[in-house]
Amino acid sequence: MEIAPEIKPPPSPSPKLIEDLALLDEVSSRTAGVSRLEMCIQCGTCGGSCPSAADMDHTPRMLFAMLRAGMRKEALMSNTPWICVSCYHCVVRCPQNVHIADVMYTLKGMAIEANLYQNSTAPDFSQTFVDMVENYGRSFEFGLATRHYLKHFPLRLPSMMPMALGMLTKERMGMLPKRIKNIKQLKAILKRAKELEVSAHG
């Protein structure tokens, strides 16, 4: 007696991936001006225009696709925003006029807030620079470089000394910080800006 082969039902189709645009919308709303992030068509012109793309773990196109997919942790841990040098080549060449470099600034801020980054060197440098501006109203190059190299690259300091001495003797850099006039007004502006940011995203 011949037994008929068992007929298996066809596998059910895989559920379609649904875009989670909440993260994309959040990044877009937190970016200064109009980011046009939602207009990205994944053409890859940004990555092809970027002089630093070879050192990025994700091209900007890939990073924006991650945002569209709601991959918050993966996106914020990417080194791409920190590698960006803000040359704006990508912005100039983007056919959709996406403000890519501005989005990178937003992602850096979000990564610092969430404490999601692979290496603290760039976030520490950024925070030191912000502290200098808040305290003095301007950058203090000697203090910025000294603090940064002492914390992250102490063994490189001796090799930096000839250049530092040259800049000091030629008065291209000062040993002491100089505050701008009306620093209280700047602090009031920065305080108000922080309050507005908190109320906008709180």
Secondary structure, DSSP 8 states (H G I E B T S, - for coil): --------------------THHHHHHHHHSSS---GGG-----HHHHH-TTGGG-SS-HHHHHHHHHTT-HHHHHT-SHHHH-----HHHHH-TT---HHHHHHHHHHHHHHHT--S-SHHHHHHHHHHHHHHHHSS--HHHHHHHHHHHH-GGGHHHHHHHHHHHHHTTSS-SS----TTHHHHHHHHHHHHHHHHHHH-
